[in-house]
Amino acid sequence: MAELKIPIYQPELGEAERRNVLDCLDSSWISSKGKYIQKFEGKFSEYVDVIYSVAVCNGTVALHLAMLALGIGPEDEVIVPTLTYIASVNAITYTGATPVFVDSLPGTWQMDPADVRRKIGPRTKAILAVHLYGHPCDMDALSVLAREHRIFLIEDCAEAIGTRLQGRHVGGFGDIAVFSFYGNKTITTGEGGMVSTNDKTLFERVTHFKGQGLAAHREYWHDVVGYNYRMTNICAAIGLAQLARADDFVGRKRRLAERYKAHLSGLPVQLHQDCPQGVHSYWMISILVEQPELRDRLRTYLAQRGIETRPLFYPVHTMPMYSTRYQKHPVAEELAWRGINLPSWPGLSEAAVAEVAGAIRGFLADA
């Protein structure tokens, strides 16, 4: 493979992030206590318009904490899209509950509410709505289903910082929501996550579980089996500075998607569609090729020219630990076999977009 010229993603860190981290070092508050944690939680709640937010060490544990706070356990089922990152499903399994997979919508790539309705049964405890690649799910339909069947609605917003639907930021539609701040997310803390909710009891349960189950009014007394899922002050310091730039990052990523759309115009590829009812934050800008057999060949061709890409997530029901019962989810499978994530970081130049598109055009001309 050629030397990497255009990475799939790279974080954008600046003087504010540096200044905050140095302040942590100078103060010696570098672990899970310090002023930046509460500041970050408070500002994040304002940004996504929820009442409570709890900072944690990554997005996967945020998912686990959301499940624990809702009391999900071995006798329960949680409905989840099969086209998602593995953490969404593993977090269900951590609790002993059973993931029940649903297919995707061909246009938006989000979970299909009609398939959700078909899969709701007597053991269903929750729906886990994943806002895949920054496009919002149909939260109106999913909210109706959750209310109708008296089940919980969890939002996995790991890829959806800045995503909005009908004027509202995702994360406030369900009972509880989770976010990720990994290095390739729209805002980053290096490693980090957040659990957000408007329910005070859920907030208190998440806080309790994340801090080793420490009792509120008795020192070194633990009254539940808890976890060390806390965020460090240094990570929160970075996150606070990144959050101030979130709208700028999202705006630049949306303009990047428009540039790709213009440069790829006329080619037999399909760009992930925008959302007329909201804001697609384009965590990853993705395309579908016409035939599955072209996908890996195109990725190899781009890699040989120093352009890094990724495949869309493989449907989780096809992975060994979740494939013991044969299932077919044809839309998710077709999307996964045809999909490619293109370089998607906010600072990607017009020239780089043109280079990526030109390489795709060259491959398709010879295919």
C-alpha positions as a Markdown table, in Angstrom:
| # | Residue | x | y | z |
|---|---|---|---|---|
| 1 | Met | 0.0 | 0.0 | 0.0 |
| 2 | Ala | 1.1 | 3.6 | -0.7 |
| 3 | Glu | 2.1 | 6.0 | 2.1 |
| 4 | Leu | -1.0 | 7.4 | 3.8 |
| 5 | Lys | -1.8 | 10.8 | 2.4 |
| 6 | Ile | -5.5 | 11.3 | 3.3 |
| 7 | Pro | -6.6 | 9.6 | 6.5 |
| 8 | Ile | -10.1 | 8.6 | 7.2 |
| 9 | Tyr | -10.2 | 10.9 | 10.2 |
| 10 | Gln | -8.0 | 13.1 | 12.4 |
| 11 | Pro | -9.0 | 15.2 | 15.4 |
| 12 | Glu | -8.7 | 18.9 | 15.4 |
| 13 | Leu | -7.1 | 20.2 | 18.7 |
| 14 | Gly | -6.2 | 23.7 | 19.4 |
| 15 | Glu | -5.0 | 26.3 | 21.9 |
| 16 | Ala | -8.1 | 26.0 | 24.2 |
| 17 | Glu | -7.6 | 22.3 | 24.6 |
| 18 | Arg | -3.9 | 22.8 | 25.4 |
| 19 | Arg | -4.6 | 25.5 | 27.9 |
| 20 | Asn | -7.2 | 23.4 | 29.7 |
| 21 | Val | -5.0 | 20.4 | 29.9 |
| 22 | Leu | -2.1 | 22.5 | 31.3 |
| 23 | Asp | -4.4 | 23.9 | 33.9 |
| 24 | Cys | -5.2 | 20.4 | 35.0 |
| 25 | Leu | -1.5 | 19.6 | 35.3 |
| 26 | Asp | -0.7 | 22.8 | 37.1 |
| 27 | Ser | -3.5 | 22.2 | 39.6 |
| 28 | Ser | -2.7 | 18.4 | 40.0 |
| 29 | Trp | -6.4 | 17.5 | 39.4 |
| 30 | Ile | -5.7 | 14.9 | 36.7 |
| 31 | Ser | -7.9 | 12.0 | 37.8 |
| 32 | Ser | -11.7 | 11.7 | 38.2 |
| 33 | Lys | -12.2 | 14.8 | 40.4 |
| 34 | Gly | -11.7 | 18.4 | 39.3 |
| 35 | Lys | -13.6 | 21.4 | 38.0 |
| 36 | Tyr | -13.7 | 20.4 | 34.4 |
| 37 | Ile | -15.9 | 17.3 | 34.9 |
| 38 | Gln | -18.9 | 19.2 | 36.2 |
| 39 | Lys | -18.3 | 22.1 | 33.7 |
| 40 | Phe | -18.3 | 19.6 | 30.8 |
| 41 | Glu | -21.4 | 17.8 | 32.1 |
| 42 | Gly | -23.2 | 21.1 | 32.5 |
| 43 | Lys | -22.3 | 22.6 | 29.2 |
| 44 | Phe | -23.1 | 19.3 | 27.4 |
| 45 | Ser | -26.5 | 19.2 | 29.0 |
| 46 | Glu | -27.1 | 22.7 | 27.6 |
| 47 | Tyr | -25.9 | 21.7 | 24.2 |
| 48 | Val | -28.2 | 18.7 | 23.8 |
| 49 | Asp | -31.0 | 20.3 | 25.8 |
| 50 | Val | -31.4 | 17.7 | 28.6 |
| 51 | Ile | -31.4 | 18.2 | 32.3 |
| 52 | Tyr | -28.7 | 15.7 | 33.4 |
| 53 | Ser | -25.5 | 14.5 | 32.0 |
| 54 | Val | -22.9 | 12.1 | 33.5 |
| 55 | Ala | -19.4 | 12.0 | 32.1 |
| 56 | Val | -17.8 | 8.5 | 31.8 |
| 57 | Cys | -14.7 | 6.9 | 30.4 |
| 58 | Asn | -16.0 | 5.8 | 27.0 |
| 59 | Gly | -19.1 | 5.3 | 24.9 |
| 60 | Thr | -19.3 | 1.6 | 25.5 |
| 61 | Val | -19.5 | 1.9 | 29.2 |
| 62 | Ala | -22.1 | 4.7 | 28.7 |
| 63 | Leu | -24.3 | 2.1 | 27.0 |
| 64 | His | -23.7 | -0.4 | 29.7 |
| 65 | Leu | -24.7 | 2.2 | 32.4 |
| 66 | Ala | -27.8 | 3.1 | 30.5 |
| 67 | Met | -28.9 | -0.6 | 30.5 |
| 68 | Leu | -28.0 | -1.0 | 34.2 |
| 69 | Ala | -29.9 | 2.2 | 35.2 |
| 70 | Leu | -33.0 | 0.9 | 33.4 |
| 71 | Gly | -32.8 | -2.4 | 35.2 |
| 72 | Ile | -32.3 | -4.5 | 32.0 |
| 73 | Gly | -31.2 | -8.0 | 32.8 |
| 74 | Pro | -31.2 | -11.7 | 31.9 |
| 75 | Glu | -34.9 | -12.2 | 31.3 |
| 76 | Asp | -35.2 | -9.2 | 29.0 |
| 77 | Glu | -34.9 | -8.5 | 25.3 |
| 78 | Val | -33.7 | -5.3 | 23.7 |
| 79 | Ile | -34.5 | -4.5 | 20.1 |
| 80 | Val | -31.4 | -3.1 | 18.2 |
| 81 | Pro | -30.5 | -2.5 | 14.5 |
| 82 | Thr | -28.2 | -5.1 | 13.1 |
| 83 | Leu | -26.4 | -2.4 | 11.1 |
| 84 | Thr | -24.5 | -0.8 | 13.9 |
| 85 | Tyr | -21.2 | -0.8 | 15.7 |
| 86 | Ile | -20.7 | -3.9 | 17.8 |
| 87 | Ala | -20.7 | -1.9 | 21.1 |
| 88 | Ser | -24.4 | -1.2 | 20.8 |
| 89 | Val | -25.1 | -5.0 | 20.9 |
| 90 | Asn | -22.3 | -6.0 | 23.3 |
| 91 | Ala | -23.7 | -3.6 | 26.0 |
| 92 | Ile | -27.0 | -5.5 | 25.9 |
| 93 | Thr | -25.2 | -8.8 | 26.3 |
| 94 | Tyr | -23.1 | -7.5 | 29.2 |
| 95 | Thr | -26.4 | -7.3 | 31.2 |
| 96 | Gly | -27.4 | -10.9 | 30.3 |
| 97 | Ala | -30.3 | -9.6 | 28.2 |
| 98 | Thr | -30.9 | -10.8 | 24.6 |
| 99 | Pro | -30.4 | -8.5 | 21.6 |
| 100 | Val | -33.2 | -8.8 | 19.0 |
| 101 | Phe | -32.1 | -7.6 | 15.6 |
| 102 | Val | -34.1 | -5.5 | 13.2 |
| 103 | Asp | -33.4 | -4.4 | 9.6 |
| 104 | Ser | -32.7 | -0.9 | 8.2 |
| 105 | Leu | -34.6 | 1.5 | 6.0 |
| 106 | Pro | -33.0 | 1.7 | 2.5 |
| 107 | Gly | -33.1 | 5.5 | 2.2 |
| 108 | Thr | -31.8 | 6.7 | 5.6 |
| 109 | Trp | -30.0 | 3.4 | 6.7 |
| 110 | Gln | -31.6 | 3.8 | 10.1 |
| 111 | Met | -33.6 | 1.1 | 12.0 |
| 112 | Asp | -36.9 | 0.2 | 10.4 |
| 113 | Pro | -39.8 | 1.0 | 12.8 |
| 114 | Ala | -42.1 | -1.5 | 11.0 |
| 115 | Asp | -39.6 | -4.2 | 11.8 |
| 116 | Val | -39.4 | -3.0 | 15.3 |
| 117 | Arg | -43.1 | -3.4 | 15.7 |
| 118 | Arg | -42.9 | -6.9 | 14.4 |
| 119 | Lys | -40.2 | -7.9 | 16.9 |
| 120 | Ile | -41.8 | -6.5 | 20.1 |
| 121 | Gly | -42.8 | -9.4 | 22.3 |
| 122 | Pro | -43.6 | -10.2 | 26.0 |
| 123 | Arg | -39.9 | -10.0 | 27.0 |
| 124 | Thr | -39.1 | -6.7 | 25.2 |
| 125 | Lys | -37.8 | -4.3 | 27.7 |
| 126 | Ala | -36.4 | -1.5 | 25.5 |
| 127 | Ile | -35.7 | -0.3 | 22.0 |
| 128 | Leu | -32.1 | 0.9 | 21.3 |
| 129 | Ala | -32.3 | 3.5 | 18.6 |
| 130 | Val | -28.8 | 4.1 | 17.0 |
| 131 | His | -28.5 | 7.3 | 15.0 |
| 132 | Leu | -26.1 | 5.7 | 12.5 |
| 133 | Tyr | -23.3 | 7.8 | 11.0 |
| 134 | Gly | -25.0 | 11.0 | 12.3 |
| 135 | His | -28.4 | 10.6 | 10.5 |
| 136 | Pro | -31.3 | 10.7 | 13.0 |
| 137 | Cys | -33.7 | 7.7 | 13.4 |
| 138 | Asp | -37.5 | 8.1 | 12.9 |
| 139 | Met | -38.0 | 9.1 | 16.6 |
| 140 | Asp | -41.7 | 9.9 | 16.2 |
| 141 | Ala | -42.4 | 6.4 | 15.1 |
| 142 | Leu | -40.1 | 4.8 | 17.7 |
| 143 | Ser | -41.5 | 7.0 | 20.5 |
| 144 | Val | -45.1 | 5.9 | 19.6 |
| 145 | Leu | -44.0 | 2.2 | 19.8 |
| 146 | Ala | -42.3 | 2.7 | 23.1 |
| 147 | Arg | -45.3 | 4.4 | 24.7 |
| 148 | Glu | -47.8 | 2.0 | 23.2 |
| 149 | His | -46.0 | -1.0 | 24.5 |
| 150 | Arg | -44.7 | 0.6 | 27.7 |
| 151 | Ile | -41.1 | -0.1 | 27.0 |
| 152 | Phe | -38.0 | 2.0 | 27.4 |
| 153 | Leu | -36.4 | 4.0 | 24.5 |
| 154 | Ile | -32.6 | 4.3 | 24.6 |
| 155 | Glu | -30.8 | 6.6 | 22.1 |
| 156 | Asp | -27.3 | 5.6 | 21.0 |
| 157 | Cys | -25.9 | 9.0 | 19.9 |
| 158 | Ala | -22.3 | 7.9 | 19.8 |
| 159 | Glu | -22.1 | 9.1 | 16.2 |
| 160 | Ala | -24.6 | 11.9 | 16.4 |
| 161 | Ile | -23.1 | 15.0 | 18.1 |
| 162 | Gly | -24.8 | 17.9 | 16.4 |
| 163 | Thr | -27.6 | 15.7 | 14.9 |
| 164 | Arg | -31.0 | 17.3 | 15.1 |
| 165 | Leu | -34.5 | 16.3 | 14.3 |
| 166 | Gln | -37.5 | 18.7 | 14.1 |
| 167 | Gly | -35.3 | 21.4 | 15.8 |
| 168 | Arg | -34.3 | 19.2 | 18.7 |
| 169 | His | -30.9 | 17.6 | 19.3 |
| 170 | Val | -31.0 | 13.8 | 19.4 |
| 171 | Gly | -30.7 | 12.4 | 22.9 |
| 172 | Gly | -33.8 | 14.0 | 24.4 |
| 173 | Phe | -36.4 | 11.9 | 22.6 |
| 174 | Gly | -36.0 | 8.8 | 24.7 |
| 175 | Asp | -35.7 | 7.8 | 28.4 |
| 176 | Ile | -31.9 | 7.9 | 28.3 |
| 177 | Ala | -29.1 | 8.6 | 25.8 |
| 178 | Val | -25.4 | 7.9 | 25.3 |
| 179 | Phe | -22.7 | 9.7 | 23.5 |
| 180 | Ser | -19.1 | 8.9 | 22.6 |
| 181 | Phe | -16.0 | 11.2 | 22.5 |
| 182 | Tyr | -13.5 | 8.7 | 21.0 |
| 183 | Gly | -10.7 | 10.2 | 18.9 |
| 184 | Asn | -12.6 | 9.9 | 15.6 |
| 185 | Lys | -15.8 | 11.4 | 16.9 |
| 186 | Thr | -17.1 | 14.9 | 16.0 |
| 187 | Ile | -15.9 | 16.2 | 19.3 |
| 188 | Thr | -13.3 | 14.2 | 21.2 |
| 189 | Thr | -11.8 | 13.7 | 24.7 |
| 190 | Gly | -9.4 | 11.0 | 23.4 |
| 191 | Glu | -11.5 | 8.4 | 25.2 |
| 192 | Gly | -14.8 | 9.4 | 26.8 |
| 193 | Gly | -18.5 | 9.2 | 26.8 |
| 194 | Met | -21.6 | 10.7 | 28.3 |
| 195 | Val | -25.0 | 9.5 | 29.6 |
| 196 | Ser | -27.8 | 12.0 | 29.3 |
| 197 | Thr | -31.4 | 12.0 | 30.6 |
| 198 | Asn | -34.3 | 14.1 | 31.8 |
| 199 | Asp | -35.1 | 11.6 | 34.5 |
| 200 | Lys | -33.6 | 12.4 | 37.9 |
| 201 | Thr | -33.9 | 8.8 | 39.1 |
| 202 | Leu | -32.0 | 7.5 | 36.1 |
| 203 | Phe | -29.4 | 10.2 | 36.6 |
| 204 | Glu | -28.8 | 9.1 | 40.2 |
| 205 | Arg | -28.6 | 5.4 | 39.3 |
| 206 | Val | -26.1 | 6.1 | 36.5 |
| 207 | Thr | -24.0 | 8.2 | 38.9 |
| 208 | His | -24.2 | 5.5 | 41.6 |
| 209 | Phe | -23.1 | 2.7 | 39.3 |
| 210 | Lys | -20.3 | 4.5 | 37.6 |
| 211 | Gly | -18.5 | 5.3 | 40.9 |
| 212 | Gln | -18.0 | 1.7 | 42.3 |
| 213 | Gly | -21.5 | 1.8 | 43.8 |
| 214 | Leu | -20.4 | 4.1 | 46.6 |
| 215 | Ala | -23.1 | 5.0 | 49.0 |
| 216 | Ala | -24.0 | 8.7 | 49.0 |
| 217 | His | -23.8 | 9.3 | 52.8 |
| 218 | Arg | -21.3 | 6.8 | 54.2 |
| 219 | Glu | -17.6 | 6.9 | 53.4 |
| 220 | Tyr | -16.2 | 3.8 | 51.7 |
| 221 | Trp | -19.5 | 2.0 | 52.0 |
| 222 | His | -20.7 | 0.3 | 48.8 |
| 223 | Asp | -24.3 | -0.8 | 48.5 |
| 224 | Val | -24.4 | -2.2 | 44.9 |
| 225 | Val | -22.0 | -3.9 | 42.6 |
| 226 | Gly | -20.6 | -0.8 | 40.9 |
| 227 | Tyr | -18.0 | 0.0 | 38.2 |
| 228 | Asn | -15.1 | 2.3 | 37.7 |
| 229 | Tyr | -16.5 | 4.1 | 34.7 |
| 230 | Arg | -15.5 | 7.7 | 35.6 |
| 231 | Met | -14.0 | 10.2 | 33.2 |
| 232 | Thr | -10.8 | 12.0 | 34.1 |
| 233 | Asn | -10.5 | 15.7 | 34.6 |
| 234 | Ile | -8.0 | 15.9 | 31.8 |
| 235 | Cys | -10.4 | 14.3 | 29.3 |
| 236 | Ala | -13.2 | 16.6 | 30.5 |
| 237 | Ala | -10.9 | 19.6 | 30.0 |
| 238 | Ile | -10.4 | 18.6 | 26.4 |
| 239 | Gly | -14.1 | 17.9 | 26.0 |
| 240 | Leu | -15.1 | 21.3 | 27.3 |
| 241 | Ala | -12.9 | 23.1 | 24.7 |
| 242 | Gln | -14.1 | 20.8 | 21.9 |
| 243 | Leu | -17.7 | 21.3 | 22.8 |
| 244 | Ala | -17.3 | 25.1 | 22.2 |
| 245 | Arg | -16.4 | 24.2 | 18.6 |
| 246 | Ala | -19.1 | 21.5 | 18.0 |
| 247 | Asp | -21.4 | 23.6 | 15.8 |
| 248 | Asp | -18.4 | 24.8 | 13.7 |
| 249 | Phe | -17.2 | 21.2 | 13.3 |
| 250 | Val | -20.7 | 20.0 | 12.2 |
| 251 | Gly | -21.1 | 22.9 | 9.8 |
| 252 | Arg | -17.8 | 22.1 | 8.2 |
| 253 | Lys | -18.6 | 18.4 | 7.9 |
| 254 | Arg | -21.9 | 19.2 | 6.3 |
| 255 | Arg | -20.1 | 21.5 | 3.8 |
| 256 | Leu | -17.7 | 18.6 | 3.2 |
| 257 | Ala | -20.6 | 16.3 | 2.4 |
| 258 | Glu | -21.8 | 18.9 | -0.2 |
| 259 | Arg | -18.4 | 19.0 | -1.8 |
| 260 | Tyr | -18.3 | 15.3 | -2.1 |
| 261 | Lys | -21.8 | 15.3 | -3.6 |
| 262 | Ala | -20.7 | 17.9 | -6.2 |
| 263 | His | -17.4 | 16.0 | -7.1 |
| 264 | Leu | -19.1 | 12.6 | -7.3 |
| 265 | Ser | -22.0 | 13.9 | -9.4 |
| 266 | Gly | -22.7 | 11.7 | -12.4 |
| 267 | Leu | -20.9 | 8.7 | -11.0 |
| 268 | Pro | -22.7 | 5.4 | -10.2 |
| 269 | Val | -22.3 | 5.9 | -6.5 |
| 270 | Gln | -24.9 | 6.9 | -3.9 |
| 271 | Leu | -24.1 | 9.3 | -1.1 |
| 272 | His | -25.8 | 8.8 | 2.2 |
| 273 | Gln | -28.8 | 11.1 | 2.0 |
| 274 | Asp | -29.4 | 14.2 | 4.1 |
| 275 | Cys | -32.3 | 14.6 | 6.5 |
| 276 | Pro | -35.0 | 17.1 | 5.3 |
| 277 | Gln | -36.6 | 17.0 | 8.8 |
| 278 | Gly | -33.4 | 17.7 | 10.7 |
| 279 | Val | -29.7 | 18.0 | 10.6 |
| 280 | His | -27.5 | 15.0 | 9.5 |
| 281 | Ser | -24.2 | 15.7 | 11.3 |
| 282 | Tyr | -22.2 | 13.4 | 8.9 |
| 283 | Trp | -20.0 | 11.8 | 11.4 |
| 284 | Met | -18.8 | 9.7 | 8.5 |
| 285 | Ile | -19.6 | 10.6 | 4.9 |
| 286 | Ser | -20.4 | 7.4 | 3.2 |
| 287 | Ile | -21.2 | 6.1 | -0.3 |
| 288 | Leu | -22.7 | 2.9 | -1.8 |
| 289 | Val | -21.3 | 1.4 | -4.9 |
| 290 | Glu | -23.6 | -0.3 | -7.4 |
| 291 | Gln | -22.4 | -3.9 | -6.9 |
| 292 | Pro | -21.0 | -5.5 | -3.7 |
| 293 | Glu | -18.0 | -7.0 | -5.6 |
| 294 | Leu | -16.8 | -3.5 | -6.4 |
| 295 | Arg | -16.6 | -2.4 | -2.8 |
| 296 | Asp | -13.3 | -4.0 | -1.7 |
| 297 | Arg | -11.7 | -3.5 | -5.1 |
| 298 | Leu | -12.4 | 0.2 | -4.8 |
| 299 | Arg | -11.1 | 0.4 | -1.3 |
| 300 | Thr | -7.8 | -1.4 | -2.4 |
| 301 | Tyr | -7.5 | 1.0 | -5.3 |
| 302 | Leu | -7.9 | 4.0 | -3.0 |
| 303 | Ala | -5.4 | 2.6 | -0.5 |
| 304 | Gln | -2.9 | 2.2 | -3.2 |
| 305 | Arg | -3.1 | 5.9 | -3.7 |
| 306 | Gly | -2.8 | 6.8 | 0.0 |
| 307 | Ile | -6.5 | 7.3 | 0.6 |
| 308 | Glu | -7.8 | 5.6 | 3.8 |
| 309 | Thr | -11.4 | 4.3 | 3.8 |
| 310 | Arg | -13.5 | 1.9 | 5.9 |
| 311 | Pro | -16.3 | -0.4 | 5.1 |
| 312 | Leu | -19.8 | 0.2 | 6.5 |
| 313 | Phe | -20.3 | -1.8 | 9.7 |
| 314 | Tyr | -20.9 | -5.5 | 9.2 |
| 315 | Pro | -24.4 | -6.5 | 10.3 |
| 316 | Val | -24.0 | -7.8 | 13.8 |
| 317 | His | -26.3 | -10.8 | 13.2 |
| 318 | Thr | -23.6 | -12.2 | 10.8 |
| 319 | Met | -20.8 | -12.2 | 13.5 |
| 320 | Pro | -20.0 | -15.5 | 15.1 |
| 321 | Met | -21.2 | -14.8 | 18.6 |
| 322 | Tyr | -24.5 | -13.5 | 17.4 |
| 323 | Ser | -25.1 | -15.8 | 14.4 |
| 324 | Thr | -26.2 | -19.0 | 16.2 |
| 325 | Arg | -29.8 | -18.5 | 14.9 |
| 326 | Tyr | -29.9 | -17.9 | 11.2 |
| 327 | Gln | -31.5 | -14.6 | 10.3 |
| 328 | Lys | -31.8 | -12.5 | 7.2 |
| 329 | His | -31.9 | -8.7 | 7.2 |
| 330 | Pro | -31.6 | -8.0 | 3.5 |
| 331 | Val | -31.5 | -4.2 | 3.5 |
| 332 | Ala | -28.8 | -4.0 | 6.2 |
| 333 | Glu | -26.8 | -6.7 | 4.5 |
| 334 | Glu | -27.0 | -5.0 | 1.1 |
| 335 | Leu | -26.0 | -1.7 | 2.6 |
| 336 | Ala | -23.1 | -3.3 | 4.5 |
| 337 | Trp | -21.7 | -5.1 | 1.5 |
| 338 | Arg | -21.9 | -2.0 | -0.8 |
| 339 | Gly | -20.9 | 0.8 | 1.7 |
| 340 | Ile | -17.7 | 2.7 | 2.1 |
| 341 | Asn | -16.8 | 5.5 | 4.6 |
| 342 | Leu | -14.8 | 8.2 | 3.0 |
| 343 | Pro | -12.3 | 10.6 | 4.7 |
| 344 | Ser | -14.6 | 12.8 | 6.8 |
| 345 | Trp | -12.7 | 15.1 | 9.2 |
| 346 | Pro | -13.8 | 18.8 | 9.3 |
| 347 | Gly | -10.5 | 20.2 | 8.1 |
| 348 | Leu | -10.3 | 18.1 | 4.9 |
| 349 | Ser | -9.4 | 20.4 | 2.1 |
| 350 | Glu | -11.2 | 21.0 | -1.2 |
| 351 | Ala | -8.2 | 19.6 | -3.0 |
| 352 | Ala | -8.3 | 16.4 | -0.9 |
| 353 | Val | -12.0 | 15.9 | -1.7 |
| 354 | Ala | -11.3 | 16.4 | -5.3 |
| 355 | Glu | -8.4 | 13.9 | -5.1 |
| 356 | Val | -10.6 | 11.3 | -3.4 |
| 357 | Ala | -13.4 | 11.8 | -6.0 |
| 358 | Gly | -11.0 | 11.7 | -8.8 |
| 359 | Ala | -9.6 | 8.4 | -7.7 |
| 360 | Ile | -13.1 | 7.0 | -7.4 |
| 361 | Arg | -13.9 | 8.3 | -10.9 |
| 362 | Gly | -10.7 | 6.7 | -12.2 |
| 363 | Phe | -11.5 | 3.3 | -10.7 |
| 364 | Leu | -15.1 | 3.3 | -12.0 |
| 365 | Ala | -13.9 | 4.2 | -15.5 |
| 366 | Asp | -11.7 | 1.0 | -15.6 |
| 367 | Ala | -14.1 | -1.3 | -13.6 |
